[in-house]
Each structure stands twice: as structure tokens, then as C-alpha cells.
Amino acid sequence: MSATQVGPAPEAERGRRTRRDRDGKERRGGLRIVRDAVLMFIVALFATQAYYFVRIACWRVFDPSSTAFMRAGAWRMRHEGDTRPLQHQWVPYDAISKELKRAVIASEDDTFANNDGYSIDGMRRAWEKNQRRGEIVAGGSTISQQLARNLFLSPERSYLRKAEELVITGMLELMLDKRRILELYLNSVEWGNGVYGAEAAAQHYYGGSAARLTRWQAARLAVMLPRPRYFDAHRQSAYLAERTSVIARRMGAAVLPN
């Protein structure tokens, strides 16, 4: 007596195989999409870093005509209906008052001449402040980090932008000496609404050249840097006067790069 074989009907089995094949193809297709997206992201990331690297290498010899912050500032002014052109005039390092160099170092980055472009303590303090506030309100940036942001990045605050800022800072420190970094910074940093660089700032606030800034004028300009547009509109601020006195006293200890 033969045993009766029990199993799925041929049509049902074929249907299951068809569904398995279809599901497998969909999974493989999804994985290919993810793989291609990751690959494109990596290629774009490396291309962006290569672009930054080449631009910085060029700036060892050539002076930048504009920066990301200048372009963002021009867009903002147009969006607000302000049709004035940006105030910016490049001047060489030796045409900028030593008083301003000392004031900016004393105010923004007192270890500038000797650090490697980063301040771990500054970033730690900024992190703690941001945690207390529940939002990003501080960055703890050195002059080199601020320059990286001004040259290439947007004014938006985020930890992703901070990471990119650190990468660009490493490139700046690798390819440029401190004197050139300070020269680039002083010629590109925002000093008021549509005012960029030391020469434009000196003309805008004091009607003279950056080479002739006095100790007090230089200290006052340095204090304005964290909030330049605000202090441009509030020049009689009590804080501005008090902080200027503090920076003026500290300037004597500021070390300039060789």
C-alpha cells in the first residue's frame, strides 16, 4: 500500500516563489538606492573638502575678493530693501594698526600666536553654555575658526557647521602662517551692517585709515566683533564703553604673530 504525498498545490507554491522573488528584488533595489546615496554623499563631501583646500592654497598668494559671509550679508541687505553696496577695501597686513591687531587678539583669542587653531577650553565653555540655554548661542571659536566660518560657511549655527568649521580650520593652520591668517581675518570680518574688514571699519566709524587707529579706537572695534550690526546701531551702549576699557588694558599683553 503506497503512502499518499501531501503538499502544497503547484499553483500556490509558484505564487509563494514569485512573491519571494519580488520581495528579494525590492530589497536589493532598496539597498542599491541606499548604497548609491551614501556613495554620492561621500563623493560630494570629498569634493567639497578638495574645493576648500584648493581655495586656501590659492590664498597663500592671492587675496580673496569676497567671502561667504560677505555674500550672505549682501543677500540679507537686498532682502531687507537696503540697496547700499558693501563697504570693503583690502589692505596689506602692514597697513593695519598694530593696536587693532593687539586689540582683536586680546578680545577674541588671547593665545592666537601660539595655539594650533583650536581652543578646547573655549569650546567646552561654549558647549556648557549652550546646554544651559537649550540652544546654540556660543561657539568658543578662535580667530582661525572664525576665519574658516567667514570664508566658506553660512551664519547659521549648528553642530554640523561647527564640524565643518573645525575641518577648514585645520586646513588653514596647515597651509597658512599665523600672520597670513590674521591678515585674512582682519580684512574679511564683519564690522557693521555691510561693513567688512579693518579699512572699511576705520573709515565707517572714524573717518580715517586702519593704519592710524588709536589704542582706544582699536579696542572699541575689537569689542564690537561678536555683535557688529547691533553695536553699529547702538554706538552709545554702556557695555561697549565698559568692555572697551577692559580690552584696552589687556592689549599690552597680546602677542602678535611673527
C-alpha positions in Angstrom: 0.0 0.0 0.0 1.6 3.3 -1.1 1.6 6.4 1.1 -0.3 9.4 0.0 2.0 12.5 -0.6 0.6 15.7 1.0 2.0 19.1 -0.1 1.1 22.5 -1.4 -0.6 22.7 -4.7 1.7 23.6 -7.5 0.0 26.9 -8.2 0.3 28.0 -4.5 4.0 27.1 -4.4 4.6 29.0 -7.6 2.8 32.0 -6.1 5.0 31.9 -3.0 8.1 31.7 -5.0 7.0 34.6 -7.1 6.3 36.8 -4.0 9.7 35.8 -2.5 11.5 36.7 -5.8 9.6 40.0 -5.9 10.4 40.9 -2.3 14.0 40.0 -2.8 14.3 42.2 -5.8 12.7 45.1 -3.9 15.1 44.6 -1.0 18.1 44.5 -3.3 16.8 47.6 -5.2 16.3 49.4 -1.9 19.9 48.5 -0.8 21.3 49.7 -4.1 19.5 53.1 -3.7 20.9 53.4 -0.1 24.4 52.4 -1.3 24.3 54.9 -4.2 23.1 57.7 -2.0 25.9 57.0 0.5 28.4 56.9 -2.3 27.2 60.2 -3.7 27.3 61.8 -0.3 30.9 60.6 0.2 32.0 61.9 -3.2 30.3 65.2 -2.6 31.9 65.5 0.8 35.4 64.9 -0.5 34.8 67.2 -3.5 33.8 70.0 -1.1 36.9 69.5 1.1 39.1 69.5 -2.0 37.5 72.7 -3.1 38.2 74.3 0.3 41.8 73.0 0.2 42.5 74.4 -3.3 41.0 77.8 -2.4 43.1 78.1 0.7 46.2 77.1 -1.2 45.5 79.9 -3.7 45.1 82.4 -0.8 48.7 81.9 0.2 49.4 84.2 -2.7 46.2 85.8 -3.8 43.7 87.9 -1.7 40.1 86.8 -1.7 37.8 89.4 -3.3 34.8 88.3 -1.2 33.7 85.7 1.4 30.7 83.5 2.1 29.8 85.9 4.9 30.0 89.0 2.6 27.8 87.3 0.0 25.3 86.3 2.7 25.3 89.9 4.1 24.7 91.4 0.6 21.8 89.0 0.1 20.3 89.9 3.5 20.6 93.6 2.8 18.9 93.3 -0.6 16.2 91.2 1.0 15.6 94.0 3.6 15.4 96.6 0.8 18.9 98.1 1.6 20.5 98.8 -1.8 23.8 100.2 -0.5 26.9 98.4 -1.7 29.1 96.6 0.8 31.9 98.6 2.3 35.1 96.6 1.8 38.7 97.5 0.9 41.6 95.1 1.2 44.8 96.5 2.8 48.0 94.6 3.4 49.0 93.4 6.9 51.4 96.3 7.5 48.8 98.8 6.6 46.7 97.8 9.6 47.5 99.3 13.0 49.3 97.1 15.5 46.9 98.5 18.0 44.0 96.8 16.2 45.9 93.5 15.9 46.6 93.5 19.6 43.0 94.5 20.5 41.5 91.8 18.4 43.8 89.1 19.8 43.1 90.3 23.4 39.4 90.3 22.8 38.9 87.2 20.6 41.8 84.8 21.0 44.5 85.7 23.5 46.6 82.6 22.6 46.3 83.1 18.9 50.1 83.4 18.2 50.8 80.1 19.9 47.7 77.9 19.6 47.1 75.3 16.8 43.8 76.9 15.7 41.6 75.5 18.4 40.7 76.2 22.0 39.4 73.1 23.8 38.6 75.2 26.9 36.7 77.7 24.8 34.6 75.0 23.0 33.9 73.3 26.3 32.6 76.5 27.9 30.5 77.2 24.8 29.1 73.6 25.0 28.1 74.1 28.7 26.5 77.5 27.9 24.5 76.0 25.0 23.4 73.2 27.2 22.2 75.6 29.9 20.3 77.7 27.3 18.9 74.8 25.4 20.0 76.2 22.1 23.3 77.1 20.3 24.3 80.6 21.4 28.1 80.3 21.6 30.8 78.6 19.6 34.0 79.1 21.5 35.8 79.9 18.3 39.4 81.0 17.9 40.4 83.6 15.3 41.3 80.8 12.9 37.9 79.1 13.4 36.1 82.4 12.8 38.1 82.9 9.6 37.1 79.5 8.4 33.4 80.3 9.0 33.7 83.7 7.4 35.4 82.4 4.3 33.3 79.5 3.5 30.3 78.9 5.7 26.9 80.4 6.4 25.9 82.4 9.5 23.6 79.6 10.7 24.5 77.9 13.9 24.6 74.1 14.1 26.9 71.4 15.3 27.2 70.1 11.7 28.5 73.5 10.6 30.8 73.5 13.6 32.3 70.2 12.5 33.0 71.6 9.0 34.5 74.7 10.6 37.0 72.6 12.5 38.0 70.8 9.3 38.6 74.0 7.4 40.5 75.4 10.4 42.9 72.5 10.2 43.5 73.3 6.5 44.1 77.0 7.3 46.6 76.1 10.0 48.3 73.6 7.8 48.8 75.8 4.8 49.0 79.4 6.1 51.1 81.0 8.8 49.6 83.0 11.6 50.5 86.3 10.1 48.5 85.5 6.9 45.6 84.1 8.9 45.4 87.3 10.9 45.7 89.4 7.7 42.8 87.4 6.1 40.7 87.7 9.2 41.2 91.5 9.7 40.3 92.1 6.0 37.2 90.0 5.9 35.5 90.1 9.3 32.1 91.8 9.6 32.3 95.2 11.5 28.8 96.6 10.9 25.8 96.5 8.6 27.5 96.0 5.2 30.9 96.8 6.7 33.7 94.3 6.2 37.4 94.5 7.0 39.6 96.8 9.1 39.9 99.5 6.4 36.2 99.8 5.9 35.6 99.8 9.6 38.1 102.6 10.3 36.5 104.7 7.5 33.0 103.9 8.7 33.4 104.7 12.3 36.3 107.1 12.5 36.8 108.6 9.0 40.4 107.5 8.8 42.6 104.6 7.7 43.1 101.3 9.5 46.8 102.2 9.8 46.0 105.2 12.0 43.7 103.7 14.6 44.4 104.7 18.1 44.5 102.3 21.1 41.0 103.3 22.2 39.5 103.1 18.7 41.1 99.7 18.1 39.8 98.4 21.5 36.3 99.6 20.7 36.3 98.0 17.2 37.5 94.7 18.8 34.7 94.7 21.3 32.1 95.1 18.5 33.1 91.9 16.7 30.7 89.4 18.4 27.7 91.6 17.5 28.8 94.1 14.9 25.5 95.1 13.4 24.0 95.6 16.9 26.8 97.8 18.0 26.7 99.7 14.7 23.2 100.7 15.6 23.9 101.2 19.4 27.2 103.0 19.5 26.4 104.6 22.9 26.0 101.2 24.6 27.2 101.3 28.2 28.5 97.7 27.7 30.6 98.8 24.7 32.3 101.6 26.7 33.0 99.4 29.7 34.3 96.4 27.7 36.5 98.8 25.6 38.2 99.8 28.8 38.9 96.2 29.7 40.3 95.3 26.3 42.5 98.5 26.2 44.1 97.3 29.5 44.7 93.8 28.1 46.2 94.8 24.8 49.7 95.3 26.1 50.0 91.5 26.8 48.7 90.5 23.4 51.4 88.6 21.4 51.5 89.3 17.6 52.5 86.6 15.2 55.9 86.9 13.6 
